[in-house]
């Protein structure tokens, strides 16, 4: 069974392009065999897609936008339904495919543990499997981004904190000193 992804190779919409790339990238990551069918350059593909998207799945204007996903002749869904299946770790079921051996759908308890990991990934049954270099790099990048965000949240002042004046005479002296420093900075 081949998954068919109907897409538009020359779409002017960046949102559509991103959605198409998201679907194709995810299918490639899972090593799922698929065929890209261009509706922009092939009128037959466009007509077949429009005729085979179920009426309740068509937008109000009646023209479904790419990407649209089919398993041979069976309609699977559009980007939103694909994204929901990805979020729920049920992409294989969404596509009408049997998950490959060695993979299982994460249980709700395991999904909580996986928080922060890439969405839609199926967990290996071998819990003791070592972390690959790519996963280590991803974790390191995420940790670095979090550290940078935390640093940005802390206000960093270039000026040294000044003590508050104790009485009026000290306050006048401090104000005049600040004025002199400002004049020196302008020169």
Buried (B, 14 or more C-beta within 10 A) or exposed (E): EEBBBBBBEEBEEEEBBEBBEBBBEBBEEBEBEBEBBBBEEEEEBBEBBBEBBEEEEBEEEEEBBBBBBBBEEEBBBBBEBBBEBBEBBBBBBBBBBEBEEEBEBBEEEEBEEBEEBEBBBBBEEEEEEEEEEEEEEBEEEEEEEEEEEEEEEEEEEEEEEEEEEEEEEEEEEBEEEEEEEEEEEEE
